């Protein structure tokens, strides 16, 4: 793979620096008949784009208990569409519409860039549904079940392109392990519940010094290495 004349990057070298799924998505983002404009910045943009999906899958796991990487029941175009009403029916129609757009793009001279755009459209629809129905709070079991099914539909569709086969390789922080980080996050949560915000802030600062970024969500606090791309 060439960045410019006389500057060749071997695939093996790229795999040492970037996740294989990121490289796959980067290649798929350009139509196969067009030149591929390679740069490290473009790969970084692709990684951020993929993180949007991974963050959604994590959100669905927290809210519904469904691990989409391990599988899940997708939307049944017949039964689910007939059962859904109102906003849910519109949501199902939008998700299935994006899935159809994916197939149409693939049928149009293997337009993988258009197919990726449809996947992003599906992810945006799921996030809007979860926001509108308060799925993160766990108060609407039917909405949560539908979100999980839509997520499974997204994963199954993306796997046609070889995407979403496994969770991203993230969570490595120098000098700390996952158990230590999650214990500190639990201590911070306890401090916040007790109204000891100074202690909670101190723990956040300690984690930041360890290279850990926190995000407080309705379903709890999640974390990522500072080097990982945000949503």
C-alpha positions as CSV (number, residue, x, y, z in Angstrom):
1,X,0.0,0.0,0.0
2,X,1.5,3.3,-1.1
3,X,1.1,6.7,0.6
4,X,3.0,8.4,-2.2
5,X,5.6,7.6,-4.8
6,X,8.6,5.9,-3.1
7,X,6.8,5.5,0.2
8,X,5.5,1.9,0.6
9,X,3.7,0.6,3.7
10,X,3.4,-3.2,3.9
11,X,0.1,-4.6,5.2
12,X,2.0,-6.4,8.0
13,X,3.4,-3.1,9.2
14,X,0.0,-1.6,9.2
15,X,-1.4,-4.4,11.3
16,X,1.2,-3.7,13.9
17,X,-0.1,-0.2,14.2
18,X,-3.8,-0.5,13.5
19,X,-6.6,-3.0,14.2
20,X,-7.4,-5.2,11.3
21,X,-11.0,-4.2,11.3
22,X,-10.0,-0.6,11.0
23,X,-7.9,-1.4,7.9
24,X,-10.8,-3.4,6.4
25,X,-13.3,-0.6,7.0
26,X,-10.8,2.0,5.5
27,X,-10.5,-0.1,2.3
28,X,-14.3,-0.5,2.1
29,X,-14.9,3.2,2.5
30,X,-13.8,3.8,-1.1
31,X,-15.3,2.3,-4.2
32,X,-13.1,-0.4,-5.6
33,X,-12.9,1.4,-9.0
34,X,-11.5,4.5,-7.4
35,X,-7.9,5.2,-6.1
36,X,-7.5,4.6,-2.4
37,X,-6.0,7.8,-0.8
38,X,-4.1,6.3,2.1
39,X,-2.8,8.2,5.2
40,X,-2.5,7.6,8.9
41,X,-5.0,10.4,9.4
42,X,-7.6,8.6,7.3
43,X,-7.0,5.4,9.2
44,X,-7.6,7.4,12.5
45,X,-10.8,8.8,11.1
46,X,-11.9,5.3,10.2
47,X,-11.2,4.1,13.7
48,X,-13.3,6.9,15.1
49,X,-16.1,6.0,12.7
50,X,-16.0,2.3,13.9
51,X,-16.0,3.4,17.5
52,X,-19.5,4.9,16.9
53,X,-20.7,1.3,16.3
54,X,-18.8,-0.2,19.2
55,X,-20.1,2.4,21.6
56,X,-23.6,1.6,20.5
57,X,-23.1,-2.1,21.0
58,X,-21.8,-1.4,24.5
59,X,-24.8,0.8,25.2
60,X,-27.2,-2.0,24.2
61,X,-25.3,-4.5,26.3
62,X,-25.6,-2.2,29.4
63,X,-29.2,-1.4,28.8
64,X,-30.5,-4.8,27.7
65,X,-27.9,-7.4,28.7
66,X,-27.5,-8.5,25.1
67,X,-24.0,-9.1,23.9
68,X,-24.3,-8.5,20.2
69,X,-20.8,-9.8,19.4
70,X,-22.0,-13.2,20.8
71,X,-25.2,-13.1,18.7
72,X,-28.8,-12.0,19.1
73,X,-32.2,-12.3,17.4
74,X,-32.5,-9.7,14.6
75,X,-35.7,-8.0,13.7
76,X,-38.1,-10.3,12.0
77,X,-39.4,-8.3,9.0
78,X,-42.7,-10.1,9.2
79,X,-43.6,-10.7,12.8
80,X,-41.9,-7.7,14.3
81,X,-43.4,-5.3,11.8
82,X,-46.9,-6.6,12.5
83,X,-46.5,-6.4,16.3
84,X,-45.0,-2.9,16.4
85,X,-47.2,0.1,16.6
86,X,-46.8,3.9,16.6
87,X,-43.2,5.0,17.1
88,X,-42.0,1.5,17.3
89,X,-43.5,0.7,13.9
90,X,-41.8,3.8,12.4
91,X,-38.5,2.7,14.0
92,X,-38.7,-0.8,12.6
93,X,-39.5,0.6,9.2
94,X,-36.5,2.9,9.4
95,X,-34.1,0.1,10.4
96,X,-35.3,-2.2,7.7
97,X,-35.2,0.7,5.3
98,X,-31.5,1.2,6.0
99,X,-30.9,-2.5,5.7
100,X,-32.5,-2.4,2.3
101,X,-30.3,0.6,1.4
102,X,-27.3,-1.5,2.3
103,X,-28.3,-4.3,0.0
104,X,-29.1,-1.9,-2.8
105,X,-25.6,-0.3,-2.5
106,X,-24.0,-3.7,-2.6
107,X,-26.0,-4.6,-5.7
108,X,-24.9,-1.3,-7.3
109,X,-21.5,-2.4,-8.5
110,X,-20.4,-3.4,-5.0
111,X,-20.7,0.1,-3.6
112,X,-19.2,-0.6,-0.2
113,X,-19.0,3.1,0.7
114,X,-22.8,3.4,0.3
115,X,-23.3,0.2,2.3
116,X,-21.2,1.7,5.1
117,X,-23.3,4.8,5.0
118,X,-26.4,2.6,5.4
119,X,-24.9,1.0,8.5
120,X,-24.3,4.4,10.0
121,X,-27.9,5.3,9.3
122,X,-29.1,2.2,11.1
123,X,-26.9,3.0,14.1
124,X,-28.2,6.6,14.3
125,X,-31.8,5.3,14.2
126,X,-31.1,2.9,17.1
127,X,-29.5,5.6,19.2
128,X,-32.5,7.9,18.6
129,X,-34.9,5.1,19.5
130,X,-33.0,4.5,22.8
131,X,-33.0,8.2,23.6
132,X,-36.6,8.7,22.9
133,X,-37.8,5.6,24.8
134,X,-35.4,6.0,27.7
135,X,-34.1,2.5,27.2
136,X,-30.9,3.2,29.3
137,X,-33.1,3.7,32.4
138,X,-34.5,0.2,32.0
139,X,-38.1,1.3,32.4
140,X,-39.4,0.0,29.0
141,X,-38.8,-3.7,28.5
142,X,-40.5,-3.8,25.0
143,X,-38.4,-0.8,23.8
144,X,-35.2,-2.5,25.1
145,X,-36.1,-5.7,23.4
146,X,-36.6,-3.9,20.1
147,X,-33.3,-2.0,20.5
148,X,-31.5,-5.3,21.0
149,X,-33.2,-6.8,17.9
150,X,-32.3,-3.7,15.9
151,X,-28.7,-4.0,17.1
152,X,-28.6,-7.6,16.1
153,X,-29.8,-6.6,12.7
154,X,-27.1,-4.1,12.4
155,X,-24.4,-6.6,13.4
156,X,-25.7,-9.3,11.1
157,X,-25.7,-6.8,8.2
158,X,-22.2,-5.5,8.9
159,X,-20.8,-9.0,9.1
160,X,-21.5,-9.3,5.4
161,X,-18.6,-6.9,5.0
162,X,-16.5,-8.8,7.6
163,X,-17.2,-6.1,10.3
164,X,-18.3,-6.4,13.9
165,X,-17.0,-10.0,14.3
166,X,-15.4,-9.2,17.7
167,X,-15.1,-6.4,20.2
168,X,-12.5,-3.7,19.5
169,X,-9.0,-4.3,21.0
170,X,-9.2,-1.6,23.6
171,X,-8.9,-1.4,27.3
172,X,-5.2,-1.6,27.7
173,X,-3.8,1.1,30.0
174,X,-0.1,1.1,30.9
175,X,0.5,0.4,34.6
176,X,-3.1,-0.6,35.4
177,X,-5.4,-3.5,34.8
178,X,-9.1,-3.7,34.2
179,X,-9.9,-4.8,37.7
180,X,-8.0,-2.0,39.3
181,X,-9.7,0.6,37.0
182,X,-13.2,-0.8,37.7
183,X,-12.6,-0.9,41.5
184,X,-11.6,2.8,41.4
185,X,-14.8,3.6,39.3
186,X,-16.9,1.8,41.9
187,X,-15.2,3.8,44.7
188,X,-16.0,7.0,42.8
189,X,-19.6,5.9,42.5
190,X,-19.8,5.3,46.2
191,X,-18.3,8.7,46.9
192,X,-20.8,10.4,44.7
193,X,-23.7,8.6,46.3
194,X,-22.4,9.8,49.7
195,X,-22.1,13.4,48.5
196,X,-18.3,13.4,48.8
197,X,-17.7,15.1,45.5
198,X,-14.2,16.1,46.4
199,X,-13.2,12.4,46.8
200,X,-15.1,11.5,43.6
201,X,-13.2,14.2,41.7
202,X,-9.9,13.1,43.1
203,X,-10.6,9.5,41.9
204,X,-11.5,10.9,38.4
205,X,-8.2,12.8,38.4
206,X,-6.3,9.8,39.5
207,X,-7.8,7.8,36.7
208,X,-7.0,10.5,34.2
209,X,-3.4,10.4,35.3
210,X,-3.5,6.7,34.6
211,X,-4.7,7.4,31.0
212,X,-8.3,6.6,31.7
213,X,-11.2,8.7,30.4
214,X,-14.6,8.3,32.1
215,X,-18.1,8.9,30.7
216,X,-21.1,9.1,33.0
217,X,-24.2,7.7,31.3
218,X,-27.8,7.0,32.6
219,X,-26.8,3.3,32.8
220,X,-23.6,3.9,34.7
221,X,-20.0,5.0,34.2
222,X,-18.0,3.6,31.3
223,X,-14.4,4.1,30.6
224,X,-11.8,4.0,27.8
225,X,-8.1,4.6,27.4
226,X,-7.3,8.2,26.6
227,X,-5.7,6.9,23.4
228,X,-9.0,5.4,22.2
229,X,-11.2,7.5,19.9
230,X,-14.3,9.0,21.4
231,X,-17.7,8.7,19.8
